[in-house]
């Protein structure tokens, strides 16, 4: 909610927004995202609904992708979801907590891709869903995570974002995954760098 609100305020603070249709469209998209997020929180705010229910993990991935549609467009990031396996990917989880896990991982990807050195190169985020093994592999073509710090990314208060980070996102996400019978971990390193995360239900 804070991120969406900050994006909207940033656009409103720009005097050029009022006469720039692209910026007005971006503002509308951000407010649409904010509305979706509030609807999620609204459901979670009713105590009787804060329980695990059978949910389609694939649908939750698509929903979180929709949340980021405006940001992906703004930072020229291509978001792709690939699904394999012939089973329904349904799990008894707390929907809002799974959304929070995916939101955190995607937000980290967007943060680093938006700061990529080669601005002309298309940023890519891929989510590979394997319904047979019950896994989500989330990768991007950003700088990745060095094996030197890989063991620390799930520690409370560890961040490589400087003043922009609080170091709690992945720590909380790993705890939420465990509460939902899942595990959040780094994908195996390639060439000394981890390029994504694996969620195993």
N, C-alpha and C positions, 0 to 999 in steps of 0.2 A: 504493500500500500504506500509506504514511504517513497519507494523508487518511482512508482507511477505518478504520485503527487508531485514529486520534485521535477519529473519530466514535464508535466503540465505547467507548473509554475515557471519553468525555464522558458518554455515557448511563449507564455503570456508576458514574460518580462522583456522579450525581444520585440522592440517597436516595429520591426519589419513584418512580424507575424500577421498583423491586420491586413496588410496589402499583398500578402504572399499566399496564394491558394495552396501551394504544397505544404506550407507550415500550418495553415488552417486545417488541412486534411490530417496532418500529423497530430495536431492537437485533438481533433475529433477522435482519432484512433487511440490516443493515450487515454482520453476520457472514457472511451468504450472499454478499454482494458481495465481501467479503474472500477467501472461499473461491474464488470465480471468478477473482479476480485472481491468487491464488497458483497456480491451475492454469495460467494463461497463462504466468507466470514459470517454472513447472516445465518446461513444454515448451521454453521459450527457454534453459533452463539446460543442455540437452543440446547440446554443440557441433555434432554432426552435423545438428541440426535448425535451426541458425541460418543458414538459407539462404532465398533467395527461392523461393516456390512459388506456383502458380496459386491465387488466392484470390478469393472473391466479396466485392467491396467492400461490396455491399448487406448481406450477412450480418454483416460486421464492424461496420457502423454499428448494426445491430440489437443486436448483442452489447454494444457500448459503452453503448447506451441502457439495456439491462438492468442494467449496472453501476450506473447512476445512478437506478434506479427508486425507491429509498428516499429519496434526496435530493430528487428531483423532487416526491415526495409531501409531504415535510416542509416544503418551501419553496413549495408550491402553484404548481408549474411544469408547464405542459402541454408534453409533448414529442411532436412530430409529424414523421413521415417521409413525404415524398411522392416517388414514383418515376415518372419518365416515360422514354419511349424503349422501343424494342422489341428491344434487344440485351441479352445477358448482360453484366453489369458485372464481368468477371473480369480480374484483372491479376496479373502475376508480382511479388509483393512479399514483404517480411518482415512477416508478420501482426502480430507484437508491436510493430513500429515504427509501423504504421498505427494500431493501437490507442492507442499513446502520443500520436500527433498528435491524434486525435479526443478522447482523454481530456483533453488540455490545453485544447483549444478549449472543450469542454463545461464543464470546471471553471471556466474564466474566466467563461463565461456565468452559471453558477450563483452564482459569487461576487458578481457585480454584481446579479443579479436578487434574491438573498437580502437585499440591502441597498437594495432599491427603496423610494422614498419612499411611493408609494401601495400600502400593504400589502394593501388590499382588491382591487387589480387583479391578475388572473391573469397570472403570468409565462408567457412563451411562448418555446420554442426550436423552430425549424423546420429540418429538414434536407431540402433539395431535391436529389434524385439525378436526374441526366440521364444515362442510360446511353448515349445516342447521342453526346454530346459528351465523356463520361467525366469529369463534374464533380460535385462536392459543394458546395452552397452552404449554409452554416450561419449562420442569423440568429437574433436574439433581440430582444425589446422592452425591453431594458435601456437604459442611458444612451448606449451606443455609444462610439465612439472619434473624438475630434475630428480634423479634417484637420490641425490644427496639430501633433499628435503622431503622426499615422498613419505617417509615414515612419520613426519610431523604434521601433515596437513589436517589430520583429524584431531589434533590436540587443541584444547581450549586456548584461545587468545593467540594462536599462531596465525600470522598473515603475511603475505608477500605483497599486499596492495598498498603498503605504506599507510598514510593518513586516511585513505579511502576504505580500509578494511578494519573490522573489529575482531576477526579471528574466531567467530562463533558459528558461522554458517554451516561448515562441514562437520564441526563437532556436534552440533544439534541434529543435523541431518542423519549422522550415523546412529545417534541414539533413537531418533524417530524410526529409522529403518528397523532397528532391533525390536522396537515395540510392536512392529507390524510383521514380525516373523521374516524379516529380510536382512540382507547384509549389503552395506555400501562400502566399496573398496576401490582402489586404483586399478586400472587395467595394467597388465604386465608391461614393463618398460621396453621400449625399442630404441636402441642406440643411446642408452643412458637417460631416456626421457619417457615419462608417462604421458600419454596423449588423451586420457579420458578416464571415465569411471564405469564401474560395473555394479548394477543392482541385481542381486540374486534373491528371488522370493522362495 
